[in-house]
């Protein structure tokens, strides 16, 4: 612990409370833009969809496993056997709940590794490692704990199903960070609706019965709480596969539940969903898929057409603000990214070379100041952004307002250096003693000019992830 207390600030932040200044894209996001566009995107999806949580099968698997944690505590025989083991953690403790989630996730993953087809196992977290463990001498075992020794995936509590889907389910108020299931201000009927889903779907109710029987048998192995995987009822493994065999199959029985629970059938997300569903029904879904810019523009137009409010009215404009703000901010941060990329294209670049490149892409020294002025004229933009996203965007607007490209780039490099210092890393680009822009990482080839015209977008705003979620929700016979 002393090593953590004495670590740099950014490391201590990582091991304590969540810090939105630390990006998951630290190796690919030298300007720290992810926190800006992600914050804007989450105004549409309300933290229900992210780069790691968009699969309806995993969403439902996590829901089912939390339902099972609650069901264990309601099963008198299981409660009695667990109490008789005299273990240090009560069934209401976070340690017990984490151990259950790891145990259930491992059981599902091993079942898929042993009995699932290649198509069924596709997208299952940890499937490759599970297969390797099955090939090891002595075979795999199921334990009960939450240390790394009990996990198939490295850091499974964060990167497994329960970890990836924890934030969206907290946002929906299924539980809090300590996995307490009864919460103040919890939407009425949330857990009853989830419980009803599991009762209504025969495959889930059958799996629940078999899993309860398995857990009771598991406890009877004694306080070591471990059993060989080969001793697990084969019917339980097949029941897991039957209930969760593909995202499409899960969507066929869970669509209405998740649309209600997530709220993604309303507002802008609902308008985006209608566009995606409409294209699918018409058989006109483009390949490659429509870019986020087009999808959001279509959703905005559909909302404008369907709204009973008058065009341009305060009510309608308030509903459209999340899209309006993305449409305003994205070309600006995309151009900042482009300028930085142009400076990275050679080991050493002069300002004249960078300015020549910038002009070749249809920009000039007035491009960034004009964009900054337009954004600063939007009074509702900054208040809509949280902490780090707001601070970074404000700083980037100050940089862009500088009167000439050389000053803009000089301030952008200082800003970049500060971002990298927060991460404990060195700057990618500096000005050397000769006044040239020197690259300290591998040089990169910028995109072709025709692919980055003025106004181009480069960030996804979770539209691609939402499309995958919507595809699963459509269901099917798979």
N, C-alpha and C positions, 0 to 999 in steps of 0.2 A: 504493500500500500504506500510506503514512503516513496517508492519510485514514481508512482502516479502523482502523489502530491507535489513532487519536485519536478514533474514533467512540464514542458512548455504549456502555455495557456490553452492552445488549440487541442492538445492531447487530453488535458484534464477536462475540457468541455466535452470531448467525445465520450469519456468514461463516466460522466455524470449526467447532466440534463441534456436534452436535445438542443442542438445548436444549429439554427438554419443558415449560419454562415459557412458551415462545412458542407461542401457539395459532394454528392456521390460521383460527380463527373470531374473530379479534381485533375485527372490526367488528360482530359479532353476539353476542359472548360476554362481556358486561361484568363478569361475576363469575368468569370463568375456570373454568367448570364442565366444559368439554369434557374437560380432562385427567383429571377424576375419572371421569366416566361412560365415557370411552373406555378407561381402564385397567381398569375393571370389565368392560366388554364384551370386551376382548381376553383376559380370563381364560377366556372361552368359545371364542373363535376363534383364540387363539394367534398373533395378528398375521397370519393368513392372509387375513382379510377386513377391509377398511377402507372409509372413505368414497370412496376413489379406486381401490381394487383389489378388484373383485368380478365382473369379466366373464371368463367362461371362454374366450372367443375371445382376448382380450388376454393372459390368462395363458398360453395355449398358443402364441400368436404370440411372446411373449417367450422362452418355453422353446425354441421352434424357432430363433430368432435366436441364442441362446447356443449351441445345438447347432451352428449354422453357424459361429460363431466358432471353436469347437473343430475343426470339420471343415476349415476353411481351413488350420489349422496342421498338419493331417495329410495335406494334398494336396501331393505333391512338386512338381508343376508350378507351383502357386500360390506355394509357399515359394520356389522358384527365381526366379520372375519378380519377386516382391516384393523379394528380396535384391538383384537386379540393379538396382533403382531407387535403391538406396543412400539410402533415406529415414531421417530421424532416429529414428523410433520402431520398435522391434522388434515382431514379431508377438505377443510375449508381454507387451507394455506395456499399461497401462491406456488410454493415448491411442489405440493401435490398436484395442482392443476397443470403446471408445466410438465411434470413427469407424465401425467396422463396424455397430454397433447403429443409429446414426443413418442410415447408408446404407440398411440393410435396411428400417428403419421408413419412410423416405421412399419407397422403391421400392414398398412395400405401399400406402402412402397414395395415391401418385400412380396406382397401378394401379386402386384403388377409385374415385378421382376421374374417371379416364378411362373405365373400362369397367364399373364396378359399378352396379347398380340403386340406386334411392333406399333401398330396404329393406336391401340389402346394405351400403351405405355408412353407414347409421344407426349412430351410436355409435363410428365410427372417429375416433380422435383426430387433429385437424388437418385434417379433410376440407375444411372451408370455406376455410382458407388455401391448401390445395393447389389447389383449384379456381381461386382468385384468381391464384395463381402461373401456372397453366396458361394463363390468359387474357392474361398480360403479353406484351409484345412480345418476340419471340425464343424464347418458350416456356420451359419449365422444364429445368433441368439437374441431373444427379446428380453430386455431388462426393464427396470423401472427407476428412472432418475432423470435429471436434467443436466448433468455434467457432459462435457464433450465426449466422454467414453460411451455415453448412451445414445449419441447422435450419429445418424448416417451422414448427414451433411455437416460440414464444418460450420460452426456458428448457426446451427439449425434453429435455435430459438429466435434468431433474427431473420434468417434467410429461408427457413422452411415455410410451410403453408401457414401455420399460426402466426409466425412473425411477419410475413408479407401482408397478411390480411388483417392484422391487428388494428392498424390505424383506421381503415375504413369502417370496421365494425365498432370501434370506439366512437367514431363520428356518428354512427347510426344509433348509438346508445345501447348496444347489446350488452356491453360491460365496460368497466373502466380499466386502467392500466394494471390494476391488481387483480383483474378478472373477477370482480364482484358483479354478480348478475342482476341484482336488484338495486336500481339506481333512482335517485330523485330525477324528476323530469324525463323519465324514460317514456317513450311513446306508448300510449295505451295499446295493449294487445300485441306488442312486438314479439315477445317470447311465446305467448300463446299461439300466434300465427306460425312461428317456426315449428313449434311442437306439433301443430296441426298438419303442417306439410309432411313431417316425418311419419305421422300416423297415416296420412292419406296415400302416401306412395308405398306400395307393398314391398318394393325392394329395400327401402330404407327401414321400414318397420321390422322386416325380417332380419336385416343386418343388425339392427339395434338388439334384438333378442339374442342373436348369436354372440354379439360382442359382450353383452352382460354376462352370459354364461362363460365366455372365455375369461373375463376378468375375475370372476369368482374362482374358476379353476386356477388361474394364475396366482391368486392370493394363497391358495392352498399349497403352493410350492414352498411356503415358509418365508421367513424374514429376508432371505437373500433376494427374493423377488426377481428371479431369472428363470427362463425356460428355453430349451432349444426351439428354433423356429419350426423344425420338423414335427414337433409335438403339438403344434397348433392345428385345430380342426380344419381340414382342407375345405370344408363347406363354408367356413367363415371367410377364408381367403377368396373363394369364388363369389361369395355374397358381396364382398367389397368391390370386386371387379364388376359384378352385375349392376350395382347401384351407381358406380362412378366410371363406367367404361369409356365414355368420351364426353367432351364438353357439350356436344350436340345432344347426346342422350340426357344429360343433366338438364340442359335448357328446356327439353321437351316437358319436364315436369316442374321446373322451378322458375319459369319465366315470370309468371304473374306475381309470385312471391317477391322476387328480387326487384322488379320494377316498383312495387309498392314500398318495399323496405328501403331501397336506395333513394327513391324519389327521382330517379333519372328518366322517368317518363314525362316529366313536366319541365316547364321553363325552356332554357336554351338547350339543355341536354336532351329534352324530349323532342325539340325541333330537329336536332342533329340525328337522333334515333329515327325519326320519321323519314328523313332524307335517306339514311342508309337502308332502312327497311323498304322504302319505296323503290329505290334502285334495284334492290335484290328481287322484289316481286316482279318488277317490270323486265327483269333479265338484262338490265342495262348497266349493271355495275361495271365501271371501267377497269381496264387492266393496262398499266398499273393503276392503282386506286387514285381517286380524286385527291388532290393535295388539300391540306387543312384549310388553306385560304379559300378554296372553292366551297368546301363543305360548310364552313362558317358563313360565307356569303349567302349560300342557298338557305341555310337555317334562318339567317337574319331576314331575308326576303320573305320566307314563309311566315315568320312571326309577324312581320309588317302587314302581310296580306290577311292573315287570320285574325289579327287583333281588332276588337271592337272599338278600341281607342283611336282617335283621329291621328292620321300621319303627322309626325312631328310633335305630338302631345307629350307633356311631361311624363305621363304614365307609361307610354310606349317607349320613350327614350330611356327611362330608368330600367325597363326590362331588357333593353338592348345594350346597356352600357358595357357589360363584360365583353361582348363582341367588339363594340366600338373601340374599347381600350386596346384590345389585342391588335385590331387593324391599325391603330395609331402607333403602338409601341414596336411591333415586330419589324417593320422596315428599318426603323432606327437602330435597334440592337443588331439586326442582320448586317447593316452597313458598318457598324463598329467592328463586328467580327471580320468582315471583308477587309477593312483597313489593316487590322492586325495580321490577317493571313498574308496580305501583300507584303508586309514588312518581314514576314518569315520566309519568303520564297527564295532568298539568296543568303549565303553565309554572312555577307556584308553588303548592305545597301546604302546608297546615298539618298538624301531627301529628294533629290531631283528624280531618281529612279522610282521611288515610291509615288511621288506626285504624278509622274508620267503614267504609271500603272493605274492609279486612281482615276485619272482622266480617261484612260482607255476603257474603263468600266462604266463610263458615263457619269462620273461624279466629279465634283470640284470642291474648292475650299469653302464654298457656301452651302454644300449639301447638308452637312451635319448641323451647322447653325440654324438652317431653315427648319430641319426636323425638330430640333430642340425647342425652337420658338413655338412650333405648333403644339408640342406636347405640354409645354409650360402654360399654354393657353387653355388647357383642359383642366378645370378646377377640381373635378371629382376623381381624377386619375390617382394622384398621390395618396389621398386618404383611403383609397380602396386597397392599397398594398400594405402587407405587414412589414414589420421591422427591417430585416436585412434587405429585402427586395426594394423597399422604399428608399433606404439609404443609398443603395448602389445605383438605383436609377437616378436619384437626385445628383449624385456625383458625376454620373455619365452625362447628364444634361449640362452640368457646369463645364465639363471638358469640351463637349460639342459646341458650346457657345463661344469658344475661343475664335478669334477672327481669321486665323490662317491655319492651313493644314499642319505645318510644322509644329505650331504650338499645341494643336489638338493632339497630335501624335505624342509629343513629349509628355503631356499630362496623362495621356492614355497609358503610356509605359509606366509612369509612377503609380498609377492606379493598379495596373497589372502586377507590379512588384509588391504592392501591399496585399493583394489577394493571395499571391503565392506565399508571402511571408506568413499569413494566417495559417496556411496549410503546412508550414515547415518545409517549404520547397523553394528552390531558386527561381529567379525570373527567367523566362524563355528568351527575352529580348532586352538588350541594353544599348546605350550609346557608348562607343569606345572612345579612347583618347583622341583619335583622329576625327571624331565627329560622325563616324559611320554607325549604322544600326547593325549591331552584331548579334547573331543568333547563337544561343548556347544549347539548343536542342537540334534534332534533325530538321533540316529545312523541309518545307511542304509545298507541294504544287497547288496553287490556288485554283478554284473552279474556273471553267471556261467562261469568258465574258458573257456569252449568250445565255448562260445558265444563271447569271446573277445580274439581270437588268435592274435599273432603279426600281425600288419598291418590292424587290423579291423577298420571299420568306425562307427561313431555314429551320425554324423550330416547329415542333409538331403539336404542342398544346394538348397532348393526350388523345387527339382524334384517332390516330392509328390504333391505340390501345382500346379505345371505346368501340371501334369497329370490330375488333376481335371479341370483345365482350358481347356486342350485339349479335355477332354471328353465332356464338354459343347460345344466346337467349332464343334464337329462332328455332332451336331444337332440330329434331330430325330422327330418323330411324336408326342412326349409327349407334 
